Each structure stands twice: as structure tokens, then as C-alpha cells.
Amino acid sequence: MKTPIIQRYPPELAEKLEEIKTDIKERMEEPNFDFMEVEEIFQEYGVEPDYIFEVLNEIT
């Protein structure tokens, strides 16, 4: 089993990544969700998109 994001990164970054993960999950429930929005979500939180695959891997 993979170590959760919250345990792999410094606390401040891990907290933001968890918030991003929650936000993406909520938006995925919307019928008009486009995965191209994921990078924009990272920008909204001020986090580099380098972590996109880390977050998406935890969601899927």
C-alpha cells in the first residue's frame, strides 16, 4: 500500500495537496468537469503542478 500524501510531504504542502485532492473529487462529480481544470485548481492553491500525478493517483 502506498504512503498517503499527508505522510510524504512537509506539513504545509501536504495540507494543500489534501485540499486540492478534495476539491478535485468534488468537481469530478459535476457533469461538465474537464480534467484540463486540474492544473487550474493547483494554480488556485498556489501549488506547482508538479504534484498533479501524485494527487490523481490517490483519487483513482
All heavy atoms as TSV, in Angstrom:
chain	resi	resn	atom	element	x	y	z
A	1	MET	N	N	0.843	-1.181	0.000
A	1	MET	CA	C	0.000	0.000	0.000
A	1	MET	C	C	0.888	1.244	0.000
A	1	MET	O	O	1.905	1.291	0.679
A	1	MET	CB	C	-0.909	-0.024	1.219
A	1	MET	CG	C	-1.900	1.090	1.245
A	1	MET	SD	S	-3.053	0.819	2.599
A	1	MET	CE	C	-4.235	2.035	2.187
A	2	LYS	N	N	0.476	2.237	-0.763
A	2	LYS	CA	C	1.238	3.460	-0.902
A	2	LYS	C	C	1.038	4.369	0.318
A	2	LYS	O	O	-0.050	4.436	0.875
A	2	LYS	CB	C	0.796	4.186	-2.168
A	2	LYS	CG	C	1.702	5.298	-2.540
A	2	LYS	CD	C	1.442	5.937	-3.899
A	2	LYS	CE	C	0.114	5.730	-4.506
A	2	LYS	NZ	N	-0.135	6.538	-5.669
A	3	THR	N	N	2.089	5.074	0.696
A	3	THR	CA	C	2.014	6.020	1.810
A	3	THR	C	C	1.168	7.217	1.386
A	3	THR	O	O	1.389	7.784	0.314
A	3	THR	CB	C	3.430	6.506	2.191
A	3	THR	OG1	O	4.263	5.377	2.415
A	3	THR	CG2	C	3.404	7.376	3.418
A	4	PRO	N	N	0.207	7.632	2.209
A	4	PRO	CA	C	-0.642	8.778	1.870
A	4	PRO	C	C	0.166	10.070	1.701
A	4	PRO	O	O	1.219	10.243	2.315
A	4	PRO	CB	C	-1.586	8.902	3.065
A	4	PRO	CG	C	-1.519	7.588	3.752
A	4	PRO	CD	C	-0.168	7.020	3.468
A	5	ILE	N	N	-0.357	10.968	0.888
A	5	ILE	CA	C	0.288	12.263	0.642
A	5	ILE	C	C	0.644	12.963	1.941
A	5	ILE	O	O	1.727	13.519	2.081
A	5	ILE	CB	C	-0.637	13.171	-0.209
A	5	ILE	CG1	C	-0.634	12.708	-1.654
A	5	ILE	CG2	C	-0.207	14.624	-0.133
A	5	ILE	CD1	C	-1.580	13.476	-2.562
A	6	ILE	N	N	-0.256	12.931	2.874
A	6	ILE	CA	C	-0.081	13.656	4.139
A	6	ILE	C	C	1.196	13.222	4.868
A	6	ILE	O	O	1.761	13.980	5.639
A	6	ILE	CB	C	-1.347	13.514	5.029
A	6	ILE	CG1	C	-1.427	14.632	6.059
A	6	ILE	CG2	C	-1.441	12.187	5.664
A	6	ILE	CD1	C	-1.964	15.914	5.533
A	7	GLN	N	N	1.668	12.008	4.602
A	7	GLN	CA	C	2.858	11.494	5.269
A	7	GLN	C	C	4.120	11.608	4.415
A	7	GLN	O	O	5.210	11.370	4.896
A	7	GLN	CB	C	2.645	10.031	5.657
A	7	GLN	CG	C	1.555	9.844	6.673
A	7	GLN	CD	C	1.275	8.376	6.956
A	7	GLN	OE1	O	1.886	7.486	6.369
A	7	GLN	NE2	N	0.329	8.124	7.842
A	8	ARG	N	N	3.973	11.970	3.148
A	8	ARG	CA	C	5.126	12.000	2.244
A	8	ARG	C	C	5.739	13.381	2.063
A	8	ARG	O	O	6.849	13.492	1.561
A	8	ARG	CB	C	4.726	11.493	0.857
A	8	ARG	CG	C	4.535	10.007	0.819
A	8	ARG	CD	C	4.249	9.562	-0.578
A	8	ARG	NE	N	2.824	9.818	-0.818
A	8	ARG	CZ	C	2.219	9.694	-1.973
A	8	ARG	NH1	N	2.893	9.366	-3.029
A	8	ARG	NH2	N	0.933	9.914	-2.082
A	9	TYR	N	N	5.020	14.430	2.428
A	9	TYR	CA	C	5.487	15.789	2.160
A	9	TYR	C	C	5.466	16.622	3.429
A	9	TYR	O	O	4.789	16.282	4.395
A	9	TYR	CB	C	4.606	16.442	1.084
A	9	TYR	CG	C	4.698	15.726	-0.232
A	9	TYR	CD1	C	3.691	14.883	-0.669
A	9	TYR	CD2	C	5.821	15.870	-1.036
A	9	TYR	CE1	C	3.792	14.210	-1.875
A	9	TYR	CE2	C	5.936	15.199	-2.248
A	9	TYR	CZ	C	4.921	14.376	-2.657
A	9	TYR	OH	O	5.024	13.709	-3.844
A	10	PRO	N	N	6.177	17.745	3.410
A	10	PRO	CA	C	6.143	18.637	4.572
A	10	PRO	C	C	4.698	19.042	4.889
A	10	PRO	O	O	3.868	19.124	3.967
A	10	PRO	CB	C	6.967	19.849	4.118
A	10	PRO	CG	C	7.820	19.337	3.002
A	10	PRO	CD	C	7.030	18.233	2.344
A	11	PRO	N	N	4.399	19.288	6.149
A	11	PRO	CA	C	3.006	19.529	6.574
A	11	PRO	C	C	2.243	20.580	5.768
A	11	PRO	O	O	1.103	20.342	5.387
A	11	PRO	CB	C	3.149	19.956	8.038
A	11	PRO	CG	C	4.432	19.350	8.477
A	11	PRO	CD	C	5.323	19.317	7.270
A	12	GLU	N	N	2.843	21.715	5.498
A	12	GLU	CA	C	2.128	22.782	4.780
A	12	GLU	C	C	1.761	22.352	3.364
A	12	GLU	O	O	0.635	22.527	2.921
A	12	GLU	CB	C	2.982	24.050	4.738
A	12	GLU	CG	C	2.246	25.238	4.146
A	12	GLU	CD	C	3.069	26.506	4.201
A	12	GLU	OE1	O	3.716	26.769	5.230
A	12	GLU	OE2	O	3.060	27.233	3.191
A	13	LEU	N	N	2.707	21.735	2.662
A	13	LEU	CA	C	2.445	21.263	1.306
A	13	LEU	C	C	1.443	20.112	1.328
A	13	LEU	O	O	0.507	20.078	0.520
A	13	LEU	CB	C	3.747	20.813	0.635
A	13	LEU	CG	C	3.607	20.177	-0.751
A	13	LEU	CD1	C	2.942	21.137	-1.739
A	13	LEU	CD2	C	4.958	19.719	-1.258
A	14	ALA	N	N	1.615	19.190	2.249
A	14	ALA	CA	C	0.705	18.044	2.346
A	14	ALA	C	C	-0.726	18.497	2.584
A	14	ALA	O	O	-1.665	17.962	1.986
A	14	ALA	CB	C	1.164	17.112	3.454
A	15	GLU	N	N	-0.901	19.503	3.428
A	15	GLU	CA	C	-2.243	20.019	3.718
A	15	GLU	C	C	-2.869	20.609	2.452
A	15	GLU	O	O	-4.027	20.353	2.142
A	15	GLU	CB	C	-2.161	21.078	4.808
A	15	GLU	CG	C	-3.513	21.558	5.275
A	15	GLU	CD	C	-3.409	22.527	6.437
A	15	GLU	OE1	O	-2.615	22.268	7.361
A	15	GLU	OE2	O	-4.122	23.538	6.402
A	16	LYS	N	N	-2.086	21.379	1.702
A	16	LYS	CA	C	-2.604	21.952	0.457
A	16	LYS	C	C	-2.934	20.862	-0.550
A	16	LYS	O	O	-3.955	20.939	-1.237
A	16	LYS	CB	C	-1.592	22.935	-0.145
A	16	LYS	CG	C	-1.573	24.262	0.548
A	16	LYS	CD	C	-0.699	25.243	-0.200
A	16	LYS	CE	C	-0.777	26.606	0.459
A	16	LYS	NZ	N	-0.050	27.618	-0.317
A	17	LEU	N	N	-2.085	19.850	-0.648
A	17	LEU	CA	C	-2.350	18.760	-1.586
A	17	LEU	C	C	-3.617	18.004	-1.210
A	17	LEU	O	O	-4.385	17.593	-2.080
A	17	LEU	CB	C	-1.150	17.812	-1.664
A	17	LEU	CG	C	0.114	18.392	-2.303
A	17	LEU	CD1	C	1.266	17.395	-2.197
A	17	LEU	CD2	C	-0.119	18.801	-3.744
A	18	GLU	N	N	-3.860	17.837	0.080
A	18	GLU	CA	C	-5.096	17.182	0.534
A	18	GLU	C	C	-6.310	18.037	0.183
A	18	GLU	O	O	-7.346	17.515	-0.231
A	18	GLU	CB	C	-5.042	16.911	2.045
A	18	GLU	CG	C	-4.138	15.766	2.423
A	18	GLU	CD	C	-4.624	14.417	1.921
A	18	GLU	OE1	O	-5.842	14.193	1.822
A	18	GLU	OE2	O	-3.761	13.566	1.618
A	19	GLU	N	N	-6.185	19.355	0.333
A	19	GLU	CA	C	-7.282	20.260	-0.030
A	19	GLU	C	C	-7.542	20.194	-1.530
A	19	GLU	O	O	-8.701	20.174	-1.967
A	19	GLU	CB	C	-6.945	21.692	0.386
A	19	GLU	CG	C	-6.958	21.909	1.876
A	19	GLU	CD	C	-6.469	23.295	2.271
A	19	GLU	OE1	O	-6.291	24.165	1.393
A	19	GLU	OE2	O	-6.265	23.511	3.470
A	20	ILE	N	N	-6.478	20.165	-2.311
A	20	ILE	CA	C	-6.612	20.062	-3.761
A	20	ILE	C	C	-7.298	18.752	-4.124
A	20	ILE	O	O	-8.199	18.716	-4.973
A	20	ILE	CB	C	-5.224	20.166	-4.448
A	20	ILE	CG1	C	-4.689	21.596	-4.312
A	20	ILE	CG2	C	-5.299	19.736	-5.896
A	20	ILE	CD1	C	-3.231	21.752	-4.702
A	21	LYS	N	N	-6.888	17.669	-3.483
A	21	LYS	CA	C	-7.484	16.351	-3.753
A	21	LYS	C	C	-8.987	16.387	-3.480
A	21	LYS	O	O	-9.785	15.914	-4.296
A	21	LYS	CB	C	-6.794	15.287	-2.891
A	21	LYS	CG	C	-7.293	13.884	-3.154
A	21	LYS	CD	C	-6.467	12.847	-2.435
A	21	LYS	CE	C	-6.872	12.756	-0.995
A	21	LYS	NZ	N	-6.240	11.634	-0.290
A	22	THR	N	N	-9.374	16.966	-2.368
A	22	THR	CA	C	-10.791	17.073	-2.019
A	22	THR	C	C	-11.540	17.920	-3.038
A	22	THR	O	O	-12.636	17.556	-3.485
A	22	THR	CB	C	-10.947	17.678	-0.613
A	22	THR	OG1	O	-10.277	16.832	0.326
A	22	THR	CG2	C	-12.401	17.817	-0.222
A	23	ASP	N	N	-10.936	19.038	-3.428
A	23	ASP	CA	C	-11.557	19.923	-4.408
A	23	ASP	C	C	-11.743	19.212	-5.746
A	23	ASP	O	O	-12.807	19.284	-6.368
A	23	ASP	CB	C	-10.688	21.176	-4.578
A	23	ASP	CG	C	-11.416	22.327	-5.258
A	23	ASP	OD1	O	-12.596	22.173	-5.624
A	23	ASP	OD2	O	-10.799	23.400	-5.413
A	24	ILE	N	N	-10.729	18.493	-6.190
A	24	ILE	CA	C	-10.825	17.763	-7.460
A	24	ILE	C	C	-11.927	16.707	-7.384
A	24	ILE	O	O	-12.732	16.570	-8.311
A	24	ILE	CB	C	-9.479	17.118	-7.841
A	24	ILE	CG1	C	-8.454	18.202	-8.197
A	24	ILE	CG2	C	-9.645	16.142	-9.003
A	24	ILE	CD1	C	-7.037	17.691	-8.367
A	25	LYS	N	N	-11.988	15.973	-6.274
A	25	LYS	CA	C	-13.031	14.945	-6.110
A	25	LYS	C	C	-14.420	15.563	-6.227
A	25	LYS	O	O	-15.306	15.011	-6.881
A	25	LYS	CB	C	-12.902	14.258	-4.753
A	25	LYS	CG	C	-11.845	13.220	-4.678
A	25	LYS	CD	C	-11.869	12.600	-3.285
A	25	LYS	CE	C	-10.906	11.476	-3.121
A	25	LYS	NZ	N	-10.952	10.929	-1.752
A	26	GLU	N	N	-14.613	16.711	-5.574
A	26	GLU	CA	C	-15.916	17.377	-5.614
A	26	GLU	C	C	-16.248	17.835	-7.031
A	26	GLU	O	O	-17.373	17.674	-7.497
A	26	GLU	CB	C	-15.937	18.565	-4.650
A	26	GLU	CG	C	-15.937	18.148	-3.197
A	26	GLU	CD	C	-15.771	19.319	-2.238
A	26	GLU	OE1	O	-15.667	20.480	-2.690
A	26	GLU	OE2	O	-15.737	19.066	-1.026
A	27	ARG	N	N	-15.263	18.410	-7.698
A	27	ARG	CA	C	-15.504	18.903	-9.058
A	27	ARG	C	C	-15.735	17.756	-10.040
A	27	ARG	O	O	-16.446	17.921	-11.031
A	27	ARG	CB	C	-14.344	19.768	-9.535
A	27	ARG	CG	C	-14.247	21.076	-8.766
A	27	ARG	CD	C	-13.199	21.968	-9.351
A	27	ARG	NE	N	-12.873	23.074	-8.474
A	27	ARG	CZ	C	-12.223	24.153	-8.865
A	27	ARG	NH1	N	-11.805	24.267	-10.115
A	27	ARG	NH2	N	-11.951	25.110	-8.007
A	28	MET	N	N	-15.129	16.598	-9.787
A	28	MET	CA	C	-15.314	15.446	-10.669
A	28	MET	C	C	-16.757	14.963	-10.676
A	28	MET	O	O	-17.197	14.327	-11.633
A	28	MET	CB	C	-14.392	14.296	-10.248
A	28	MET	CG	C	-12.949	14.500	-10.636
A	28	MET	SD	S	-11.866	13.200	-10.011
A	28	MET	CE	C	-12.379	11.827	-11.031
A	29	GLU	N	N	-17.486	15.272	-9.626
A	29	GLU	CA	C	-18.889	14.865	-9.546
A	29	GLU	C	C	-19.782	15.714	-10.437
A	29	GLU	O	O	-20.903	15.331	-10.737
A	29	GLU	CB	C	-19.364	14.918	-8.099
A	29	GLU	CG	C	-18.686	13.880	-7.226
A	29	GLU	CD	C	-19.077	13.978	-5.771
A	29	GLU	OE1	O	-19.968	14.788	-5.427
A	29	GLU	OE2	O	-18.482	13.250	-4.961
A	30	GLU	N	N	-19.279	16.883	-10.860
A	30	GLU	CA	C	-20.046	17.753	-11.737
A	30	GLU	C	C	-20.025	17.176	-13.157
A	30	GLU	O	O	-18.984	16.733	-13.633
A	30	GLU	CB	C	-19.460	19.166	-11.735
A	30	GLU	CG	C	-19.516	19.828	-10.370
A	30	GLU	CD	C	-18.789	21.162	-10.333
A	30	GLU	OE1	O	-18.395	21.689	-11.396
A	30	GLU	OE2	O	-18.616	21.677	-9.223
A	31	PRO	N	N	-21.156	17.185	-13.835
A	31	PRO	CA	C	-21.225	16.575	-15.165
A	31	PRO	C	C	-20.336	17.253	-16.217
A	31	PRO	O	O	-19.923	16.628	-17.175
A	31	PRO	CB	C	-22.703	16.685	-15.551
A	31	PRO	CG	C	-23.295	17.668	-14.620
A	31	PRO	CD	C	-22.433	17.719	-13.400
A	32	ASN	N	N	-20.020	18.515	-16.026
A	32	ASN	CA	C	-19.228	19.228	-17.028
A	32	ASN	C	C	-17.746	19.325	-16.642
A	32	ASN	O	O	-17.011	20.144	-17.193
A	32	ASN	CB	C	-19.805	20.621	-17.272
A	32	ASN	CG	C	-19.816	21.485	-16.018
A	32	ASN	OD1	O	-19.666	20.987	-14.912
A	32	ASN	ND2	N	-20.001	22.769	-16.194
A	33	PHE	N	N	-17.296	18.480	-15.717
A	33	PHE	CA	C	-15.896	18.518	-15.287
A	33	PHE	C	C	-14.974	18.120	-16.431
A	33	PHE	O	O	-15.228	17.175	-17.163
A	33	PHE	CB	C	-15.663	17.580	-14.102
A	33	PHE	CG	C	-14.226	17.533	-13.659
A	33	PHE	CD1	C	-13.680	18.576	-12.931
A	33	PHE	CD2	C	-13.414	16.468	-13.982
A	33	PHE	CE1	C	-12.350	18.542	-12.517
A	33	PHE	CE2	C	-12.088	16.415	-13.584
A	33	PHE	CZ	C	-11.564	17.466	-12.849
A	34	ASP	N	N	-13.885	18.872	-16.564
A	34	ASP	CA	C	-12.880	18.604	-17.594
A	34	ASP	C	C	-11.539	18.460	-16.876
A	34	ASP	O	O	-11.159	19.319	-16.094
A	34	ASP	CB	C	-12.843	19.770	-18.579
A	34	ASP	CG	C	-11.862	19.570	-19.713
A	34	ASP	OD1	O	-11.087	18.586	-19.691
A	34	ASP	OD2	O	-11.869	20.398	-20.633
A	35	PHE	N	N	-10.830	17.372	-17.145
A	35	PHE	CA	C	-9.552	17.152	-16.459
A	35	PHE	C	C	-8.529	18.250	-16.744
A	35	PHE	O	O	-7.551	18.383	-16.022
A	35	PHE	CB	C	-8.974	15.771	-16.798
A	35	PHE	CG	C	-9.460	14.703	-15.875
A	35	PHE	CD1	C	-10.517	13.893	-16.241
A	35	PHE	CD2	C	-8.882	14.527	-14.634
A	35	PHE	CE1	C	-10.983	12.912	-15.376
A	35	PHE	CE2	C	-9.342	13.549	-13.767
A	35	PHE	CZ	C	-10.397	12.736	-14.138
A	36	MET	N	N	-8.773	19.050	-17.757
A	36	MET	CA	C	-7.883	20.172	-18.043
A	36	MET	C	C	-7.954	21.208	-16.917
A	36	MET	O	O	-7.063	22.028	-16.761
A	36	MET	CB	C	-8.225	20.816	-19.385
A	36	MET	CG	C	-8.073	19.859	-20.559
A	36	MET	SD	S	-6.437	19.097	-20.686
A	36	MET	CE	C	-5.497	20.486	-21.217
A	37	GLU	N	N	-9.011	21.154	-16.111
A	37	GLU	CA	C	-9.183	22.076	-14.988
A	37	GLU	C	C	-8.224	21.766	-13.843
A	37	GLU	O	O	-8.001	22.609	-12.978
A	37	GLU	CB	C	-10.613	21.998	-14.435
A	37	GLU	CG	C	-11.681	22.460	-15.383
A	37	GLU	CD	C	-13.065	22.266	-14.803
A	37	GLU	OE1	O	-13.255	22.456	-13.587
A	37	GLU	OE2	O	-13.972	21.910	-15.571
A	38	VAL	N	N	-7.665	20.579	-13.818
A	38	VAL	CA	C	-6.833	20.164	-12.694
A	38	VAL	C	C	-5.649	21.111	-12.500
A	38	VAL	O	O	-5.361	21.528	-11.383
A	38	VAL	CB	C	-6.358	18.699	-12.855
A	38	VAL	CG1	C	-5.333	18.336	-11.813
A	38	VAL	CG2	C	-7.553	17.760	-12.784
A	39	GLU	N	N	-4.993	21.480	-13.575
A	39	GLU	CA	C	-3.858	22.400	-13.450
A	39	GLU	C	C	-4.309	23.744	-12.893
A	39	GLU	O	O	-3.623	24.353	-12.073
A	39	GLU	CB	C	-3.169	22.588	-14.800
A	39	GLU	CG	C	-1.881	23.372	-14.682
A	39	GLU	CD	C	-1.077	23.385	-15.962
A	39	GLU	OE1	O	-1.354	22.610	-16.885
A	39	GLU	OE2	O	-0.141	24.202	-16.017
A	40	GLU	N	N	-5.486	24.203	-13.303
A	40	GLU	CA	C	-6.032	25.463	-12.792
A	40	GLU	C	C	-6.297	25.374	-11.292
A	40	GLU	O	O	-6.085	26.344	-10.565
A	40	GLU	CB	C	-7.323	25.818	-13.529
A	40	GLU	CG	C	-7.119	26.136	-14.989
A	40	GLU	CD	C	-8.434	26.274	-15.741
A	40	GLU	OE1	O	-9.498	26.412	-15.102
A	40	GLU	OE2	O	-8.394	26.240	-16.980
A	41	ILE	N	N	-6.748	24.226	-10.843
A	41	ILE	CA	C	-7.010	24.039	-9.412
A	41	ILE	C	C	-5.707	24.187	-8.627
A	41	ILE	O	O	-5.665	24.850	-7.591
A	41	ILE	CB	C	-7.681	22.670	-9.137
A	41	ILE	CG1	C	-9.062	22.622	-9.797
A	41	ILE	CG2	C	-7.766	22.393	-7.649
A	41	ILE	CD1	C	-9.713	21.254	-9.825
A	42	PHE	N	N	-4.633	23.604	-9.132
A	42	PHE	CA	C	-3.338	23.752	-8.477
A	42	PHE	C	C	-2.934	25.216	-8.416
A	42	PHE	O	O	-2.429	25.687	-7.393
A	42	PHE	CB	C	-2.266	22.929	-9.203
A	42	PHE	CG	C	-2.196	21.505	-8.755
A	42	PHE	CD1	C	-3.077	20.559	-9.245
A	42	PHE	CD2	C	-1.255	21.107	-7.835
A	42	PHE	CE1	C	-3.016	19.243	-8.825
A	42	PHE	CE2	C	-1.179	19.785	-7.397
A	42	PHE	CZ	C	-2.073	18.848	-7.903
A	43	GLN	N	N	-3.165	25.956	-9.487
A	43	GLN	CA	C	-2.835	27.372	-9.518
A	43	GLN	C	C	-3.649	28.144	-8.493
A	43	GLN	O	O	-3.129	29.049	-7.843
A	43	GLN	CB	C	-3.056	27.942	-10.920
A	43	GLN	CG	C	-2.056	27.430	-11.933
A	43	GLN	CD	C	-2.390	27.852	-13.355
A	43	GLN	OE1	O	-3.411	28.480	-13.609
A	43	GLN	NE2	N	-1.519	27.500	-14.292
A	44	GLU	N	N	-4.920	27.786	-8.330
A	44	GLU	CA	C	-5.780	28.449	-7.347
A	44	GLU	C	C	-5.209	28.318	-5.936
A	44	GLU	O	O	-5.351	29.213	-5.120
A	44	GLU	CB	C	-7.189	27.848	-7.375
A	44	GLU	CG	C	-7.979	28.188	-8.611
A	44	GLU	CD	C	-9.297	27.432	-8.686
A	44	GLU	OE1	O	-9.757	26.894	-7.649
A	44	GLU	OE2	O	-9.865	27.368	-9.791
A	45	TYR	N	N	-4.569	27.186	-5.658
A	45	TYR	CA	C	-3.997	26.936	-4.332
A	45	TYR	C	C	-2.543	27.389	-4.238
A	45	TYR	O	O	-1.917	27.254	-3.192
A	45	TYR	CB	C	-4.095	25.447	-3.983
A	45	TYR	CG	C	-5.485	25.020	-3.575
A	45	TYR	CD1	C	-6.405	24.592	-4.527
A	45	TYR	CD2	C	-5.885	25.056	-2.248
A	45	TYR	CE1	C	-7.678	24.207	-4.168
A	45	TYR	CE2	C	-7.156	24.666	-1.875
A	45	TYR	CZ	C	-8.050	24.245	-2.838
A	45	TYR	OH	O	-9.317	23.869	-2.479
A	46	GLY	N	N	-1.982	27.890	-5.330
A	46	GLY	CA	C	-0.604	28.355	-5.327
A	46	GLY	C	C	0.412	27.231	-5.224
A	46	GLY	O	O	1.491	27.404	-4.662
A	47	VAL	N	N	0.066	26.071	-5.758
A	47	VAL	CA	C	0.952	24.903	-5.714
A	47	VAL	C	C	1.398	24.573	-7.129
A	47	VAL	O	O	0.595	24.582	-8.064
A	47	VAL	CB	C	0.221	23.686	-5.086
A	47	VAL	CG1	C	1.093	22.448	-5.135
A	47	VAL	CG2	C	-0.191	23.988	-3.658
A	48	GLU	N	N	2.683	24.283	-7.281
A	48	GLU	CA	C	3.219	23.904	-8.583
A	48	GLU	C	C	2.513	22.633	-9.072
A	48	GLU	O	O	2.262	21.726	-8.286
A	48	GLU	CB	C	4.724	23.637	-8.487
A	48	GLU	CG	C	5.541	24.865	-8.210
A	48	GLU	CD	C	5.499	25.859	-9.358
A	48	GLU	OE1	O	5.544	25.428	-10.529
A	48	GLU	OE2	O	5.417	27.056	-9.078
A	49	PRO	N	N	2.223	22.562	-10.366
A	49	PRO	CA	C	1.534	21.379	-10.893
A	49	PRO	C	C	2.404	20.127	-10.947
A	49	PRO	O	O	1.965	19.099	-11.459
A	49	PRO	CB	C	1.096	21.819	-12.294
A	49	PRO	CG	C	1.998	22.932	-12.650
A	49	PRO	CD	C	2.395	23.601	-11.368
A	50	ASP	N	N	3.609	20.185	-10.391
A	50	ASP	CA	C	4.491	19.019	-10.354
A	50	ASP	C	C	3.855	17.838	-9.617
A	50	ASP	O	O	4.256	16.691	-9.806
A	50	ASP	CB	C	5.810	19.350	-9.652
A	50	ASP	CG	C	6.569	20.471	-10.340
A	50	ASP	OD1	O	6.241	20.809	-11.494
A	50	ASP	OD2	O	7.492	21.008	-9.725
A	51	TYR	N	N	2.882	18.119	-8.778
A	51	TYR	CA	C	2.277	17.095	-7.923
A	51	TYR	C	C	0.958	16.554	-8.471
A	51	TYR	O	O	0.275	15.793	-7.797
A	51	TYR	CB	C	2.053	17.660	-6.515
A	51	TYR	CG	C	3.320	18.172	-5.892
A	51	TYR	CD1	C	3.633	19.524	-5.922
A	51	TYR	CD2	C	4.212	17.305	-5.285
A	51	TYR	CE1	C	4.811	19.996	-5.357
A	51	TYR	CE2	C	5.399	17.761	-4.716
A	51	TYR	CZ	C	5.675	19.113	-4.762
A	51	TYR	OH	O	6.849	19.578	-4.210
A	52	ILE	N	N	0.614	16.930	-9.696
A	52	ILE	CA	C	-0.669	16.515	-10.278
A	52	ILE	C	C	-0.836	14.997	-10.240
A	52	ILE	O	O	-1.859	14.488	-9.784
A	52	ILE	CB	C	-0.829	17.033	-11.726
A	52	ILE	CG1	C	-1.104	18.531	-11.706
A	52	ILE	CG2	C	-1.921	16.289	-12.463
A	52	ILE	CD1	C	-1.195	19.178	-13.078
A	53	PHE	N	N	0.168	14.272	-10.702
A	53	PHE	CA	C	0.017	12.815	-10.774
A	53	PHE	C	C	-0.040	12.184	-9.390
A	53	PHE	O	O	-0.728	11.183	-9.193
A	53	PHE	CB	C	1.135	12.201	-11.624
A	53	PHE	CG	C	1.018	12.594	-13.070
A	53	PHE	CD1	C	1.940	13.440	-13.643
A	53	PHE	CD2	C	-0.035	12.131	-13.835
A	53	PHE	CE1	C	1.809	13.822	-14.983
A	53	PHE	CE2	C	-0.166	12.495	-15.168
A	53	PHE	CZ	C	0.758	13.344	-15.738
A	54	GLU	N	N	0.661	12.764	-8.438
A	54	GLU	CA	C	0.592	12.257	-7.057
A	54	GLU	C	C	-0.841	12.328	-6.548
A	54	GLU	O	O	-1.360	11.386	-5.959
A	54	GLU	CB	C	1.503	13.079	-6.136
A	54	GLU	CG	C	2.960	12.963	-6.435
A	54	GLU	CD	C	3.543	11.657	-5.963
A	54	GLU	OE1	O	3.001	11.057	-5.020
A	54	GLU	OE2	O	4.539	11.229	-6.541
A	55	VAL	N	N	-1.472	13.472	-6.760
A	55	VAL	CA	C	-2.846	13.685	-6.282
A	55	VAL	C	C	-3.816	12.809	-7.053
A	55	VAL	O	O	-4.673	12.144	-6.465
A	55	VAL	CB	C	-3.227	15.183	-6.382
A	55	VAL	CG1	C	-4.696	15.389	-6.076
A	55	VAL	CG2	C	-2.365	16.015	-5.437
A	56	LEU	N	N	-3.703	12.791	-8.377
A	56	LEU	CA	C	-4.627	11.973	-9.179
A	56	LEU	C	C	-4.500	10.491	-8.861
A	56	LEU	O	O	-5.501	9.769	-8.864
A	56	LEU	CB	C	-4.406	12.233	-10.664
A	56	LEU	CG	C	-4.806	13.614	-11.174
A	56	LEU	CD1	C	-4.493	13.744	-12.661
A	56	LEU	CD2	C	-6.268	13.905	-10.901
A	57	ASN	N	N	-3.298	10.028	-8.567
A	57	ASN	CA	C	-3.111	8.625	-8.215
A	57	ASN	C	C	-3.836	8.277	-6.918
A	57	ASN	O	O	-4.286	7.149	-6.735
A	57	ASN	CB	C	-1.633	8.280	-8.085
A	57	ASN	CG	C	-0.980	8.052	-9.427
A	57	ASN	OD1	O	-1.642	7.731	-10.400
A	57	ASN	ND2	N	0.325	8.241	-9.480
A	58	GLU	N	N	-3.932	9.221	-6.014
A	58	GLU	CA	C	-4.661	8.955	-4.764
A	58	GLU	C	C	-6.171	8.954	-4.975
A	58	GLU	O	O	-6.898	8.333	-4.221
A	58	GLU	CB	C	-4.271	9.984	-3.694
A	58	GLU	CG	C	-2.907	9.750	-3.152
A	58	GLU	CD	C	-2.813	9.998	-1.671
A	58	GLU	OE1	O	-3.780	10.449	-1.042
A	58	GLU	OE2	O	-1.742	9.732	-1.134
A	59	ILE	N	N	-6.625	9.690	-5.976
A	59	ILE	CA	C	-8.064	9.781	-6.245
A	59	ILE	C	C	-8.547	8.532	-6.975
A	59	ILE	O	O	-9.606	7.992	-6.669
A	59	ILE	CB	C	-8.383	11.038	-7.073
A	59	ILE	CG1	C	-8.136	12.281	-6.219
A	59	ILE	CG2	C	-9.816	11.006	-7.572
A	59	ILE	CD1	C	-8.253	13.581	-6.990
A	60	THR	N	N	-7.751	8.077	-7.937
A	60	THR	CA	C	-8.198	6.952	-8.767
A	60	THR	C	C	-7.688	5.634	-8.259
A	60	THR	O	O	-6.822	5.523	-7.473
A	60	THR	CB	C	-7.746	7.136	-10.221
A	60	THR	OG1	O	-6.332	7.284	-10.262
A	60	THR	CG2	C	-8.395	8.333	-10.842
